[in-house]
Amino acid sequence: MQATIFQAQSSYKTYSETAQDSIKKSALVKGLGNGYIPTKYFNFDLRYLIKYNQYEGVRTGIGGVTNDTFSEKIKINGYGVYGFRDHRFKYSVGSSFRLNKKTNTWMTLSYTDDLQETGSTKFLTDKRFFQFFEPRLLNIDLFHKHITKAVAFEHQISNNLNAETEFSVNKIEPTYNYGYVTSNGILNTFDLSLAKFALQWSPFKSSNISETGLKDTKNEFPLVTMQYTKSFNDVFKSDLSFSKLDFRTIHKIGKNKDNLSEITLVAGIAKGDVPLTHLYHAYPNNINKETIMQRFSVAGTNSFETMFFNEFFSDKFATLQFKHFLKPFHISERYKPQMVLITRYAIGDTKQPEKHQNVTFGSLKKGYTESGFEINKLLFGFGLSFTYRYGAYHLPEIGDNVAFKFTFNLTL
């Protein structure tokens, strides 16, 4: 009888330990997939470990954020990195305070001294995005320095609607020779006081707790995001007054991840005294070199592969991207390459390009088109991409319209 009880307890302990190990393993894999190495009180952020771009060269450092074991009401985050080509140290420090658990309301204070790509747009409501390898970053050369002091609030209005707002004071300094013409003269550096308000809506989103105890989100698409930005003149010595309205929607058609279509629509309009740093590009990803093989690099996730860097800037624009993922080729149980068909379209314009001194760029008012395909997961997550530029912005030399690159897709 005692032996039977002992065996039952032993079996229960083994099952319990196995379940706990499974949960810990799932949490670790999910953490790594999100770009974290979790420890007891602090999660190290893999995004800052090592990167490369044309301005900084190798960029390396360390960063992270406290986790729930440290505190469920307070988060402390930060990072420090160094660029070996520009010989400059960048950093950010911040802390978040939970104001309401039920509505997931947080207040965040932060101070950042870093670089940002000129012409890029960041939505406040974007979830944390991590890639082991960031393709576009390798080729970017147009950055501006910014020192940003910000206070932000995050609030979950409902399970399907999130809101974020931020007020920041920014000191902007382009790393390239640039001047913006105003009624008071030409500005080479400028101060901006910005207020942002963003909403993200996912009408069919539903969440539940899985067997591992981790939150599982389903039916997240379509995902609709809107953001309004206002720069106030003469507020905290701000130099320029302008406003921006940005919109993005992402929709996926098909329930099987190995055979689906993805549609992404992005649009934006800016009015007022808008410097080049805060205009729009269409996420180009083509290096300014002569031959196809010299331009051979890494294809991005949602970038225009045949559009050259700094070729176009706009104060109003729209892009439409369509991807169709074909059923993987079942060569063997472990070797299943997948083809993706891609078409991209962009249109835009700039009212007063003469205000932007020492830079030259074109207009997208005729409409830019490219199409191609990817064959992913050919070897160790690597694949190949071929894209062709046609239509109104087709170039005289055939080779200049072609982008041949490799892709990288790795999932945990």
C-alpha angles and dihedrals in degrees: 000000000000090000090053092051091048091051091049092050091046092050091048092050092049092049091046092049091047091051092048091048089050092052092047091048092049091049091049093049091047090048092052090046088055091047101258136123102205123215129173098279105002135048114211113222115229092197091081099044098092137340139155135216137160095257104042099027106204111013116193137166147113136269145150150146137252116255136219092276088064092045138328091207103044131046124189118194139171148139141203125203138172129211114214095200100046092033092222134134118222128188147165133201128186147152134208128206123200111228099177127013097196094056094032090237116175136175117209131194119192145169119199133182107181148103131280130192111254112246096018124129126211122195114217092219096054113125119237107284122201133180125177085220124026107205103192093046091070092065104037115114105160111085137149126210116236136184107199130187110188145174117196139179127206122195133174105217092184139339087275102038130059127181132195132179131186139184117197141173112215136191108201126197120171114222089216132063103279140148130185117209116227134165087262096051138275119325119208093173127019145187120230131192106201133188118192132187123185137181127193119194129188107175098191100037118135131175135198139166112258128216090269091057092249123129112255118199122200138180092023095158140124091046113190123191130182128180134182122199126190126187113201120212116225093008107128087348094303113174103204140045120208142130134218133195117196130187134184134171128182122191132178123200116203133042098231111081090210094058114033145113125237125200123190124186119185126177138167142174128195127191133186130026099346117172122212091259090067100038121100132262122184095238097266119195108184122111118229097244132124109243134045093243092048087056092048106126138122124314116232129229099248104000133121101252098194096043111099120232113266091006095122137023126176141186089207125027147146133201130193122194128185125191127179118193111208122211109278119258104253099217093149138338092272101029112068114147115192131210121216122194114212137191125174133186131185134181131176148126144206121225101205111021090161089073090070108079128203094011131092125203140154136238127250094208093118094056126254122232135185134164136182146121143257130215104202134193096025094143131000091337094312124121142157134263131200122186132173128203116217142154127047095353097045108140125229094241110069093213091057089063094055127086116189113180144145125252131215125207121169125164129180 
